[in-house]
Structures are given as C-alpha cells and as structure tokens.
C-alpha cells in the first residue's frame, strides 16, 4: 500500500529525500496508522489519509529524537512538536479514525435514556 510517494514527501518537507529515508519513513508511518485502525485503510487511501501520513512522516524525519529545542553557538531551534518516534497526536488519531469511518471516542455515544431530555418546543412569533 502506498500512502504517499517519495516526490510528495520531498515536496512537503522541501528537503531532498533519499530512497532509503523515504522507505523507512513510509513503512514507519504505515505501521503507526495501521496500528491504530488495522486494515481499514484502502488502496488508494481514503480522503484525509495522505495529508495525515505526510505530516507524520515529515515530523518523524524533521525531529526523530523528539527534541524540544537545540542550540549550537549563536543558533537556537525550537520544535513545536516534541513527540518521540512515530506517535500520533490525539488530533491525528481522531482524523485518522474519522477518515476510515470509525467513531473517534466516547463523545460519539449517546447513552442517555430516551426520556432523559424533554422535547423542546421552539417559540416563534406569529
């Protein structure tokens, strides 16, 4: 299954990507996504999966050690995302589950009895 191509990853990152780097990033990203939703990702992937996969792969390659910041001499770099390895954020997990048609959490459930909320009548002037 192909989530994204090497050319797409290179364009997204705006950094040259070797074949080995692309292969590793793609395999780790696919593994992380399938670890969350199993075999529900189709070929071609559902809408929303490619952008999610590219963002995860780019983060993996940009900040593989999960650093918050680093400095050398007078240069300092801070990373917005300090996750280590291929970890999906809560938002990414929600977007992935939505893309493959899975509920994204307990907020999707309605466990209240039918009579818990009285019917509402909307008043409108005549």
CORLINKA-V653586 format. One record per run of one state. SS is the DSSP state (H for helix, E for strand, C for the rest). FROM is the first residue (numbers start at 1). TO is the last residue. If there is no record, write none. Layout:
[[SS,FROM,TO] [SS,FROM,TO]]
//
This chain:
[[C,1,5] [H,6,13] [C,14,18] [H,19,40] [C,41,48] [H,49,62] [C,63,68] [E,69,72] [C,73,74] [E,75,78] [C,79,89] [H,90,99] [C,100,105] [H,106,108] [C,109,113] [H,114,116] [C,117,126]]
//
